[in-house]
Amino acid sequence: RAAARGIRAAVISISTASLYHVPLRTVFRLAAEAGFDGVELVTGPETWLLGARRVAALSRENRLPVFTVHQTLAPLIGGSAARRLGDAVATAAAVGGRHVVIHPPDVARHEEAEPWLRALDAARDRGAADGVRLAIENSGFAPHEAGRHYLGELEDLVAFAEGRDLDVTLDTCHVAMRGLDLATSYAVMRPRLANIHLSNLSPNGPPLSFPYAGPLLTEHRVPEDGLLDLAPFVRRLAADGYQGPLTYEISPLALRFWSPTRLRQRLVSLVAFVRRHWPQGRCRERHPARGASA
């Protein structure tokens, strides 16, 4: 029945940041063995050391396309906004990525964002020449803090994307961190939606206080572990004809990274969760990288 309605098979990806503790070669192998359709490549020291050509080779060897590229999560290492955005766009063009995921700047007012805006426009124009689009991600601030940040509100983010010809990435964990309703947030972002960051949020705050305690201990949990009921959301995406990747962005701790056996089991369970809740569609497409043959 789903095939008759033309529902496409789900496209399941995983962020390489979820497996940042292992070499990129191993990330590709584990993702391929678990049944993922592709990856979101996070730029950083290892990608810079390997170079885009070697990353593209790993993608081909494992038959695992790079659907999206995420700007570096280490801004102090990555340098200026112009360098971070430019590097991500150049990497996406070299490895066949269709979108570059970017974060809004951590500033309060438009005036403070001027250097980032100039870098953004340059990266957008450079990407357009190579068939790469930018997808700006919703931020995960506490409810009382969102209004104090530039583009902290979803309506402002979508209006900004429309005005600058950008797409958007919806991060479900960030929606929960904001205390927002997921269905409503999806409706706001749907017109520009190109990518989903799929993960959950623990109902309890981190038991310890140290830098990155939240992202490691309570944020970006596996789908069944947290405040959000993600199964209806996945079914809604299928019903609406969403065609972009569902990108798992999971904390290494939530994946039980210290146990190779449990890590592999968790990766397989992530793929199974989407397959279980996404109606059976046409023959599954691997969604080859941009420019590759199907």
C-alpha positions in Angstrom: 0.0 0.0 0.0 2.8 2.4 0.8 4.5 1.6 -2.5 1.3 2.4 -4.3 1.3 5.9 -2.6 4.8 6.4 -3.8 6.5 6.6 -0.3 10.2 6.6 -0.7 12.4 4.5 1.4 14.0 6.3 4.3 17.6 7.6 3.8 19.5 7.0 7.1 22.7 8.8 7.8 25.0 9.1 10.8 27.2 12.0 11.9 30.8 11.2 12.1 30.9 13.2 15.3 28.9 10.3 16.9 32.0 8.2 16.4 34.7 10.8 17.0 36.6 8.4 19.2 37.6 6.2 16.3 39.5 6.8 13.0 37.4 7.9 10.1 38.2 4.7 8.2 36.6 2.8 11.1 33.6 5.2 11.1 32.8 4.4 7.5 33.2 0.7 8.0 31.0 0.5 11.1 28.3 2.6 9.5 28.3 0.5 6.4 28.2 -2.7 8.4 25.2 -1.4 10.5 23.2 -0.6 7.3 23.4 3.2 7.1 22.9 4.7 3.7 25.4 7.5 4.1 27.2 9.8 6.6 27.3 13.4 7.6 31.0 14.3 7.6 32.1 16.7 10.4 35.2 18.6 9.3 38.0 18.7 11.8 41.7 17.7 12.4 41.4 14.3 10.9 39.6 15.4 7.7 42.2 18.1 7.3 45.0 15.7 7.8 43.6 13.1 5.4 42.5 15.6 2.8 39.2 15.5 0.9 40.5 13.1 -1.8 41.2 10.4 0.8 37.8 11.0 2.5 36.2 10.6 -0.9 38.1 7.3 -1.4 36.8 6.0 1.9 33.3 6.9 0.9 33.7 5.0 -2.4 35.4 2.0 -0.8 32.5 1.5 1.7 29.8 2.5 -0.8 28.6 5.1 1.7 27.9 8.5 0.2 28.6 11.7 2.2 25.2 13.3 2.1 26.1 16.3 4.2 29.1 18.1 5.6 29.0 19.8 9.0 31.3 22.8 9.7 33.9 22.0 12.4 32.7 21.6 15.9 36.0 23.1 17.2 35.8 26.7 16.1 38.9 27.7 18.0 40.9 25.2 16.0 39.0 26.0 12.8 39.9 29.7 12.9 37.6 32.5 11.6 34.0 32.1 10.5 35.2 32.6 6.9 37.7 29.8 7.1 35.3 27.4 8.9 32.5 27.9 6.4 34.8 28.0 3.4 36.5 24.8 4.4 33.2 23.0 4.9 31.9 24.1 1.4 35.2 23.1 -0.3 35.1 19.7 1.4 31.5 19.1 0.4 32.3 20.0 -3.2 35.2 17.6 -3.2 33.4 14.6 -1.6 30.0 15.0 -3.3 28.0 16.4 -0.4 24.8 18.2 -1.2 24.5 20.4 1.9 26.7 22.0 4.4 25.2 22.2 7.9 26.1 25.4 9.7 25.3 27.0 13.1 24.1 30.5 13.8 26.8 32.7 15.5 26.8 32.8 19.2 26.0 36.5 19.4 23.0 38.6 20.7 22.4 41.2 18.0 22.5 41.4 14.2 25.3 44.0 14.4 27.6 41.6 16.1 26.9 39.0 13.4 28.3 41.1 10.6 31.6 39.3 10.1 29.8 35.9 10.1 27.2 37.2 7.6 29.9 38.3 5.2 31.5 34.8 5.5 28.1 33.2 5.1 27.3 35.0 1.9 30.7 34.2 0.4 30.3 30.5 1.4 26.7 30.4 -0.1 27.9 31.9 -3.4 30.9 29.6 -3.6 28.7 26.6 -2.8 26.2 27.6 -5.5 29.0 27.3 -8.1 29.6 23.7 -7.0 26.0 22.6 -6.4 26.3 22.8 -2.6 23.7 24.5 -0.5 23.9 25.7 3.1 21.5 24.4 5.7 21.4 26.4 9.0 20.6 24.4 12.1 18.2 25.4 14.9 20.1 26.1 18.2 19.6 24.3 21.5 19.3 27.0 24.1 17.4 26.8 27.4 13.8 28.3 27.0 14.7 31.5 28.9 17.8 32.1 26.8 16.6 31.7 23.2 15.4 35.2 22.8 18.8 36.6 23.9 20.5 34.9 20.9 20.7 36.0 17.3 18.3 33.6 15.3 17.4 31.8 18.5 13.7 31.7 17.6 12.6 29.2 14.9 10.5 31.8 13.1 13.5 34.2 12.9 15.7 31.3 11.7 13.3 30.3 8.9 12.8 33.9 7.8 16.5 34.4 7.7 17.0 31.3 5.6 14.3 32.5 3.2 15.8 35.9 2.9 19.3 34.5 2.1 18.3 31.5 0.1 19.4 28.9 2.6 17.9 25.6 3.7 17.5 24.4 7.3 18.5 21.5 9.4 16.0 20.5 12.2 17.7 19.1 15.3 15.2 17.3 17.4 17.3 17.3 20.5 17.6 21.1 20.3 13.8 21.4 19.9 13.5 19.5 23.2 16.2 21.6 24.9 14.1 24.7 24.0 11.0 23.1 25.5 9.2 23.3 22.2 6.6 21.0 20.6 8.3 18.9 17.9 5.3 18.7 15.6 4.9 22.5 15.7 8.6 23.1 15.2 8.6 20.8 12.2 5.7 22.7 10.7 7.6 26.0 11.0 10.8 24.6 9.5 9.3 22.3 6.9 9.2 24.8 4.0 13.1 25.0 4.0 13.9 21.6 5.5 16.8 19.7 3.9 18.2 17.6 6.8 17.1 16.1 10.1 19.4 15.7 13.1 17.7 12.8 14.9 18.3 12.2 18.7 16.6 12.5 22.0 17.1 14.5 25.3 17.2 13.0 28.8 14.6 14.3 31.2 17.3 14.8 33.8 20.1 17.4 33.7 23.8 16.2 33.7 24.8 14.8 37.1 28.2 16.5 36.8 29.2 20.0 36.0 32.0 20.3 33.5 32.5 21.6 30.0 30.4 19.6 27.5 28.7 17.7 30.3 25.3 18.2 28.7 26.2 17.1 25.1 28.0 14.0 26.4 25.7 12.9 29.3 22.1 14.0 28.7 21.8 15.4 25.1 21.7 13.5 21.8 20.4 10.3 23.2 19.2 7.3 21.2 15.6 7.6 20.0 13.9 5.5 22.7 15.8 7.2 25.5 14.4 10.6 26.3 11.6 13.1 26.4 10.6 13.0 22.8 8.4 10.3 21.2 10.2 10.1 17.9 8.3 7.3 16.3 5.3 9.4 15.3 7.7 12.1 14.0 9.4 9.5 11.7 6.0 8.3 10.4 5.0 11.9 9.8 8.1 12.6 7.7 7.4 9.5 5.6 3.7 10.6 5.1 4.8 14.1 4.1 7.2 12.8 1.5 10.4 14.0 3.2 13.3 13.0 0.9 16.3 14.3 2.8 18.5 12.3 5.1 17.6 11.4 8.7 21.0 12.0 10.3 21.6 10.4 13.6 23.7 12.8 15.8 24.3 10.7 18.9 26.6 11.2 21.9 29.4 8.5 21.9 28.4 7.8 25.5 24.8 7.0 24.4 26.3 4.6 21.9 28.3 2.8 24.6 31.5 3.5 22.8 33.6 1.7 25.4 32.3 -1.7 24.3 32.8 -2.6 20.6 30.0 -5.2 20.8 27.4 -2.8 22.4 28.5 0.0 20.0 27.7 -2.2 17.0 24.4 -3.3 18.5 23.4 0.3 19.1 24.3 1.3 15.5 22.2 -1.5 14.1 19.3 -0.5 16.4 19.4 3.0 15.2 18.9 1.9 11.6 16.2 -0.6 12.7 14.3 2.2 14.6 13.7 4.2 11.4 13.0 1.2 9.2 10.5 0.0 11.8 8.5 3.3 11.8 8.9 4.3 8.2 6.3 2.7 5.9 7.7 0.2 3.4 8.3 2.1 0.2 9.7 1.4 -3.2 13.0 -0.4 -3.7 15.5 1.3 -1.5 17.8 3.8 -3.2 21.3 4.4 -1.9 21.0 8.1 -2.9 24.4 8.3 -4.6 26.6 11.3 -3.9 26.0 14.3 -6.1 27.4 13.7 -9.6 27.7 9.9 -9.2 25.8 7.5 -11.2 22.8 5.9 -9.6 
